[in-house]
Amino acid sequence: MTQFVLIFSLTLLSVWQTPQQPADPVARFNRAVEWQQQGKLTEAAAEYRAALAAKPDYVEAHANLGVVLARLGKYEESVAAYEAALKLAPQLTPILFNLGIAHYRAGQFSKASEVFERFLQQRPDVVQARQLYGLSLAALGRDEDALKQLEPTVDVAPPDPAVLYQMGMAYLRLGRAGFRATLERLASFPAGLPVLHLLQGQAFLRDLEFEQALEELNAAAKLNADLPRLHYALGMAHLKLGRNKEALAAFSEERKRHAGDYSTLYFVAYLQEAEGDLDAAKLTLDEALKLQPQSSEANSLLSKILSKQGKDAEALAPLERAVAKDPTDPVKRYQLARLYRQLGRKADADREFAEVQRLKDEQLKKDRANTPKP
C-alpha cells in the first residue's frame, strides 16, 4: 500500500571526510551532496556513481546513492545501493531502515518485513519501523501479525491514515472488535476523513449493501481520489449493482494506477467481454494470465472469449486447465461439456454433462440438509 503519504522519511547520511579517502572521490561525493540538497537528483546520482567508480568501498556514497535513487522512484537500484553499503558496514542501522523502506515502496513486502524485523531486533524503540513492519505484514495478508505491530503504535505516534486504514481492514477481515474505534480515530483529524469513508464503504461491500457502499466510496473519492484500492472498490460496487459501464470505468482507472494487479486486470477483461469488446478483453486477459497463469477464472474467461471469436479448438486447453483447477464448479464443467459437443467429442461431452448433474444433485442434498425444518 503506497498511496497514502506516510510519516516515514529516508535518512540522509551526513558528509564527512577521512584522511584515507582519496581527494577525487571525496570531491565527487561532496559535489553529489550539493546536487542532492538542491533537488538535482539525477546529477547527484551520477556524481555518487563517479565517486564509487574511483572508490568502490565508499560506504557513504553507496548509502546516499540509495537515498537519491529511492527519491527518483528507482527502488530496485536503491535496494542494490543500500545492500552494498550494508555489506561494507553492517553496523549502520539507518541504512538497514532505509533498505526496508526501499523494499516497501517497491512493493516487495516479504523482503521489507524481513528487513524491518531485523532492524527492530536492534532498535525496538523506533515506532516508524514498527509501523512499516506492520504495514508490510498487512500487505502480505498477515492481519493478526500486522495488528500486533500496529496496535501498540497508535497512542505513541501522530495519527497516520495509512496505519489506521490497514488496521481497519484487518479488523474487518478478521471480524474483530476495533473497527469502530478505528473509524473514530479517523474522524478525529481532517486527513482521516477520506479513509473513514473508504473503510465504511469496504464494510458495506462486505455486508452486500452495495448502494450504501457506493455512497461512502463516492464520498471518499470527492475528498481524495488517490486512496489505495478506492477505484477497485468502486468497480466492485458498480459491478454488483449491474452497472457495467461504470464498473469498467472504475476498474480501468484502478488499472492505470496499479498496472500489475491481477484482480483488477481480470475484472477489466470480464467487463470488456460482457460489453462485446472481445479483442480488448483478450489482450487484457493475456496480461492477467502472465501474473496468474493457473487462474481458474481467467482461463475460463479466456476460453469463453476464444469460443465467441470462433476459435473453439484454441478455447479447449484453457477451459480444461480451469476445470482441472476447480473441478467442483458445475458452471465451468457445463461450459466444458458444451465445448466438447461443439468439437464433436460426444463421449467427453456426455461425461461432463453427467458430472454437472452429479454436482448439482450433491449441492441440492447439502442445501436440503441445511434448510431448517418447520
C-alpha positions as CSV (number, residue, x, y, z in Angstrom):
1,M,0.0,0.0,0.0
2,T,1.9,3.1,-1.2
3,Q,-0.8,5.6,-1.9
4,F,-1.0,7.4,1.4
5,V,1.6,10.0,2.3
6,L,3.4,8.1,5.0
7,I,5.0,9.8,8.0
8,F,8.3,8.0,7.4
9,S,11.3,9.6,5.7
10,L,14.6,8.5,4.3
11,T,17.7,9.3,6.3
12,L,20.4,11.3,4.5
13,L,23.8,10.4,5.9
14,S,26.0,13.3,6.8
15,V,29.0,14.3,4.9
16,W,32.4,13.6,6.3
17,Q,35.9,13.0,5.1
18,T,38.7,10.9,6.4
19,P,42.4,11.1,5.6
20,Q,42.2,7.6,3.9
21,Q,39.8,8.9,1.3
22,P,41.4,9.9,-2.0
23,A,40.7,13.6,-2.8
24,D,38.9,12.9,-6.1
25,P,36.1,10.6,-4.8
26,V,35.7,12.9,-1.8
27,A,35.3,15.9,-4.1
28,R,32.8,13.9,-6.2
29,F,30.9,12.9,-3.0
30,N,30.7,16.4,-1.7
31,R,29.5,17.7,-5.1
32,A,26.9,15.0,-5.2
33,V,25.6,16.1,-1.8
34,E,25.3,19.7,-3.1
35,W,23.3,18.5,-6.0
36,Q,21.1,16.4,-3.7
37,Q,20.4,19.3,-1.4
38,Q,19.4,21.4,-4.4
39,G,17.0,18.7,-5.6
40,K,19.0,17.8,-8.7
41,L,18.8,14.1,-8.1
42,T,19.9,12.8,-11.5
43,E,23.1,14.8,-11.3
44,A,23.6,13.7,-7.7
45,A,23.3,10.1,-8.7
46,A,25.8,10.5,-11.4
47,E,28.3,12.1,-9.0
48,Y,27.8,9.3,-6.4
49,R,28.5,6.7,-9.1
50,A,31.6,8.5,-10.2
51,A,32.8,8.6,-6.6
52,L,32.2,4.8,-6.3
53,A,34.0,4.1,-9.6
54,A,37.1,5.6,-8.0
55,K,36.5,4.1,-4.6
56,P,34.1,1.1,-4.6
57,D,34.2,0.7,-0.8
58,Y,32.9,4.2,-0.2
59,V,30.1,3.4,2.3
60,E,28.7,6.9,2.5
61,A,28.4,7.1,-1.3
62,H,26.6,3.8,-1.6
63,A,24.2,4.9,1.2
64,N,23.5,8.3,-0.2
65,L,23.1,6.9,-3.7
66,G,20.4,4.6,-2.3
67,V,18.6,7.7,-0.9
68,V,18.7,9.5,-4.2
69,L,17.6,6.5,-6.3
70,A,14.7,6.0,-3.9
71,R,13.6,9.6,-4.3
72,L,13.8,9.0,-8.1
73,G,11.5,6.0,-7.7
74,K,14.2,3.6,-8.8
75,Y,13.6,1.3,-5.9
76,E,15.3,-1.8,-7.1
77,E,18.5,0.1,-7.8
78,S,18.1,1.8,-4.5
79,V,17.9,-1.6,-2.8
80,A,21.2,-2.6,-4.5
81,A,22.9,0.5,-3.3
82,Y,21.8,0.0,0.3
83,E,22.8,-3.7,0.3
84,A,26.2,-2.7,-1.0
85,A,26.6,-0.2,1.9
86,L,25.4,-2.8,4.5
87,K,27.9,-5.3,3.2
88,L,30.6,-2.8,3.9
89,A,29.2,-1.5,7.2
90,P,26.6,-3.9,8.6
91,Q,26.6,-2.0,11.9
92,L,24.9,1.1,10.3
93,T,21.3,0.5,11.3
94,P,20.0,3.7,9.5
95,I,21.0,2.0,6.2
96,L,19.0,-1.1,7.2
97,F,16.0,1.0,7.9
98,N,16.3,2.7,4.5
99,L,16.6,-0.7,2.8
100,G,13.3,-1.7,4.4
101,I,11.7,1.4,3.1
102,A,13.0,0.8,-0.4
103,H,11.7,-2.7,-0.4
104,Y,8.3,-1.5,0.9
105,R,7.9,1.2,-1.7
106,A,8.9,-1.3,-4.5
107,G,6.0,-3.5,-3.3
108,Q,8.4,-6.2,-2.1
109,F,6.6,-6.7,1.1
110,S,8.0,-10.0,2.1
111,K,11.6,-8.6,1.9
112,A,10.5,-5.4,3.6
113,S,9.1,-7.4,6.5
114,E,12.3,-9.4,6.9
115,V,14.4,-6.2,6.9
116,F,12.2,-4.4,9.4
117,E,12.2,-7.4,11.7
118,R,16.0,-7.4,11.7
119,F,16.1,-3.6,12.3
120,L,13.6,-3.9,15.2
121,Q,15.8,-6.6,16.9
122,Q,18.4,-3.9,17.1
123,R,16.2,-0.8,17.6
124,P,12.8,-1.9,19.1
125,D,12.1,1.7,20.1
126,V,11.7,3.1,16.6
127,V,7.9,3.5,16.1
128,Q,8.2,4.3,12.4
129,A,9.9,1.0,11.7
130,R,7.3,-0.9,13.7
131,Q,4.5,0.7,11.7
132,L,6.2,-0.1,8.4
133,Y,6.7,-3.6,9.6
134,G,3.0,-3.9,10.4
135,L,2.0,-2.4,7.1
136,S,4.3,-4.9,5.2
137,L,2.7,-7.7,7.1
138,A,-0.8,-6.4,6.3
139,A,0.1,-6.2,2.6
140,L,1.1,-9.9,2.9
141,G,-2.4,-10.8,4.3
142,R,-0.9,-11.5,7.7
143,D,-3.6,-9.5,9.6
144,E,-3.1,-10.9,13.1
145,D,0.6,-10.3,12.9
146,A,0.1,-6.8,11.5
147,L,-2.2,-5.8,14.3
148,K,0.3,-7.0,16.9
149,Q,2.8,-4.5,15.4
150,L,0.4,-1.6,14.7
151,E,-1.8,-1.5,17.7
152,P,0.9,-0.5,20.2
153,T,1.9,2.4,18.0
154,V,-1.3,4.3,17.6
155,D,-1.1,6.0,21.0
156,V,2.5,7.0,20.8
157,A,2.7,8.4,17.3
158,P,0.8,11.1,15.4
159,P,-2.4,9.7,13.7
160,D,-1.5,8.3,10.3
161,P,-4.1,7.4,7.7
162,A,-2.1,4.5,6.2
163,V,-1.7,2.8,9.6
164,L,-5.3,3.3,10.6
165,Y,-6.6,2.1,7.2
166,Q,-4.7,-1.1,7.4
167,M,-5.8,-1.6,11.0
168,G,-9.4,-1.1,10.0
169,M,-9.1,-3.5,7.1
170,A,-7.5,-6.1,9.3
171,Y,-10.3,-5.8,11.9
172,L,-12.8,-6.0,9.1
173,R,-11.4,-9.1,7.5
174,L,-10.9,-10.8,10.9
175,G,-14.3,-9.8,12.2
176,R,-12.7,-8.5,15.3
177,A,-13.5,-5.6,17.6
178,G,-11.6,-2.5,16.9
179,F,-13.1,-1.4,13.6
180,R,-15.5,1.1,15.2
181,A,-12.7,2.6,17.3
182,T,-10.5,2.9,14.2
183,L,-13.3,4.9,12.5
184,E,-13.5,7.2,15.5
185,R,-9.8,7.8,15.3
186,L,-10.0,8.7,11.6
187,A,-12.9,11.1,12.3
188,S,-10.7,13.0,14.8
189,F,-8.4,14.6,12.2
190,P,-9.0,16.1,8.7
191,A,-6.7,13.8,6.7
192,G,-8.5,10.8,8.2
193,L,-11.9,11.7,6.8
194,P,-11.4,10.2,3.2
195,V,-10.1,7.0,4.8
196,L,-13.1,6.9,7.1
197,H,-15.4,6.9,4.1
198,L,-13.3,4.3,2.3
199,L,-13.4,1.9,5.3
200,Q,-17.1,2.4,5.7
201,G,-17.5,1.6,2.0
202,Q,-15.5,-1.5,2.4
203,A,-17.6,-2.6,5.3
204,F,-20.8,-2.1,3.3
205,L,-19.3,-4.1,0.4
206,R,-18.6,-7.0,2.8
207,D,-22.2,-6.8,4.0
208,L,-23.5,-6.8,0.4
209,E,-25.1,-3.4,0.9
210,F,-23.9,-2.1,-2.4
211,E,-25.9,1.2,-2.7
212,Q,-24.6,2.3,0.7
213,A,-21.1,1.2,-0.2
214,L,-21.2,3.3,-3.4
215,E,-22.4,6.3,-1.4
216,E,-19.5,6.1,1.0
217,L,-16.9,5.3,-1.7
218,N,-18.0,8.3,-3.8
219,A,-17.7,10.5,-0.6
220,A,-14.1,9.2,-0.2
221,A,-13.3,9.9,-3.9
222,K,-14.5,13.5,-3.6
223,L,-12.1,14.1,-0.7
224,N,-9.1,12.1,-2.1
225,A,-9.3,10.2,-5.3
226,D,-5.8,8.7,-4.8
227,L,-6.7,6.4,-1.9
228,P,-5.5,2.8,-2.2
229,R,-7.9,0.4,-3.9
230,L,-10.6,3.1,-3.9
231,H,-11.4,2.7,-7.6
232,Y,-11.2,-1.1,-7.3
233,A,-13.9,-0.9,-4.6
234,L,-16.0,1.5,-6.7
235,G,-15.7,-1.0,-9.6
236,M,-17.0,-3.8,-7.3
237,A,-19.9,-1.8,-6.1
238,H,-21.0,-0.8,-9.6
239,L,-20.5,-4.4,-10.8
240,K,-22.7,-5.8,-8.1
241,L,-25.4,-3.3,-8.9
242,G,-25.3,-4.3,-12.6
243,R,-23.8,-1.0,-13.8
244,N,-21.2,-2.5,-16.2
245,K,-20.1,0.7,-17.9
246,E,-19.5,2.5,-14.6
247,A,-17.7,-0.6,-13.2
248,L,-15.5,-0.8,-16.3
249,A,-14.5,2.9,-15.9
250,A,-13.6,2.4,-12.3
251,F,-11.6,-0.8,-12.8
252,S,-9.9,0.9,-15.8
253,E,-8.9,3.8,-13.5
254,E,-7.5,1.3,-11.0
255,R,-5.6,-0.4,-13.8
256,K,-3.9,3.0,-14.6
257,R,-2.8,3.4,-11.0
258,H,-1.7,-0.3,-10.4
259,A,-1.0,-1.9,-13.8
260,G,0.3,-5.1,-12.3
261,D,-2.7,-6.1,-10.2
262,Y,-4.2,-9.5,-11.3
263,S,-7.6,-9.0,-9.9
264,T,-8.1,-5.6,-11.5
265,L,-7.0,-6.9,-14.9
266,Y,-9.4,-9.8,-14.6
267,F,-12.4,-7.6,-13.9
268,V,-11.5,-5.2,-16.7
269,A,-11.3,-8.2,-19.1
270,Y,-14.6,-9.6,-17.7
271,L,-16.4,-6.4,-18.3
272,Q,-14.8,-5.8,-21.7
273,E,-16.1,-9.3,-22.7
274,A,-19.5,-8.5,-21.3
275,E,-19.6,-5.3,-23.4
276,G,-18.7,-7.3,-26.5
277,D,-15.1,-5.9,-26.9
278,L,-13.6,-9.3,-27.4
279,D,-10.2,-8.2,-28.8
280,A,-9.6,-5.8,-25.9
281,A,-10.7,-8.4,-23.4
282,K,-8.3,-11.0,-24.9
283,L,-5.4,-8.5,-24.6
284,T,-6.2,-7.6,-21.0
285,L,-6.7,-11.3,-20.0
286,D,-3.3,-12.1,-21.5
287,E,-1.8,-9.6,-19.1
288,A,-3.7,-11.1,-16.2
289,L,-2.6,-14.7,-17.1
290,K,1.1,-13.6,-17.1
291,L,0.6,-12.8,-13.4
292,Q,-1.5,-15.9,-12.5
293,P,-1.3,-18.5,-15.4
294,Q,-3.2,-21.2,-13.4
295,S,-6.1,-19.0,-12.5
296,S,-9.3,-20.9,-13.0
297,E,-11.5,-17.9,-13.5
298,A,-9.1,-16.2,-16.0
299,N,-8.7,-19.4,-18.0
300,S,-12.4,-20.0,-18.1
301,L,-13.0,-16.4,-19.3
302,L,-10.2,-16.8,-22.0
303,S,-12.0,-19.9,-23.3
304,K,-15.3,-18.1,-23.5
305,I,-13.7,-15.3,-25.4
306,L,-12.0,-17.6,-27.9
307,S,-15.2,-19.5,-28.4
308,K,-17.0,-16.3,-29.2
309,Q,-14.3,-15.5,-31.7
310,G,-14.9,-18.8,-33.4
311,K,-11.8,-20.4,-32.1
312,D,-13.2,-23.5,-30.4
313,A,-10.1,-25.6,-30.8
314,E,-8.0,-22.9,-29.1
315,A,-10.6,-22.5,-26.4
316,L,-10.3,-26.1,-25.2
317,A,-6.9,-26.0,-23.5
318,P,-7.6,-23.0,-21.2
319,L,-11.0,-24.4,-20.2
320,E,-9.5,-27.8,-19.4
321,R,-7.0,-26.0,-17.2
322,A,-9.8,-24.1,-15.5
323,V,-11.8,-27.3,-14.7
324,A,-8.7,-29.1,-13.5
325,K,-8.0,-26.3,-11.1
326,D,-11.7,-26.0,-10.0
327,P,-13.3,-29.5,-10.6
328,T,-16.3,-28.9,-8.4
329,D,-17.7,-25.9,-10.3
330,P,-20.7,-27.0,-12.3
331,V,-20.7,-23.9,-14.4
332,K,-17.2,-24.5,-15.7
333,R,-17.9,-28.2,-16.3
334,Y,-21.1,-27.3,-18.2
335,Q,-19.0,-24.9,-20.3
336,L,-16.6,-27.7,-21.0
337,A,-19.3,-30.1,-21.9
338,R,-20.8,-27.7,-24.4
339,L,-17.4,-27.1,-25.9
340,Y,-16.7,-30.8,-26.3
341,R,-20.0,-31.2,-28.0
342,Q,-19.2,-28.4,-30.4
343,L,-15.9,-30.1,-31.2
344,G,-17.7,-33.4,-31.9
345,R,-16.3,-35.2,-28.9
346,K,-19.6,-36.8,-27.9
347,A,-18.3,-39.2,-25.3
348,D,-16.4,-36.5,-23.5
349,A,-19.4,-34.2,-23.6
350,D,-21.7,-36.8,-22.2
351,R,-19.2,-37.5,-19.3
352,E,-19.1,-33.8,-18.4
353,F,-22.9,-33.3,-18.6
354,A,-23.3,-36.3,-16.3
355,E,-20.7,-34.8,-13.9
356,V,-22.6,-31.5,-14.0
357,Q,-25.8,-33.2,-13.0
358,R,-24.0,-35.1,-10.2
359,L,-22.6,-31.9,-8.8
360,K,-26.0,-30.2,-8.9
361,D,-27.6,-33.2,-7.1
362,E,-24.9,-33.1,-4.5
363,Q,-25.4,-29.4,-3.9
364,L,-29.2,-29.9,-3.7
365,K,-28.8,-32.5,-1.0
366,K,-26.5,-30.2,1.0
367,D,-29.0,-27.3,0.7
368,R,-31.9,-29.5,1.9
369,A,-29.8,-30.7,4.8
370,N,-29.0,-27.2,5.8
371,T,-32.6,-25.9,5.5
372,P,-34.3,-25.7,8.9
373,K,-37.3,-27.9,9.2
374,P,-40.7,-26.3,10.0
